[in-house]
């Protein structure tokens, strides 16, 4: 696909302009509320698990996918102020907000999902 075709495709889909988001470092706050799990887990405390945070997703046509190049943007299905979904083994366990911790992105847990607390307590 030529650059002209890609530009026409972009104009055809009226892609809004993108803007950078400046996140400020998070300040430590008091932790409140229920924990995801309660109890003595000392026997597995050193076990590592992978937690992922889902920002959003998008559905693109193959033409749109192949038209992507450096500087391209496309919209995700999440609003900019919507809570992000925290997943463990693909299952939602919490929602949170994107923060900056030193030089890295981080997540501030806003809510422990009830289904996660029930599933992990079995």
Secondary structure by P-SEA (a helix, b strand, c coil): ccaaaaaaaaaaacccbbbbbbbcccccccccccccccccccccccbbbbbbbbcbbbbbcaaaaaaccccbbbbcccccccbbbbbccccccbbbbbbbcccbbbbbbccccaaaaaaaac
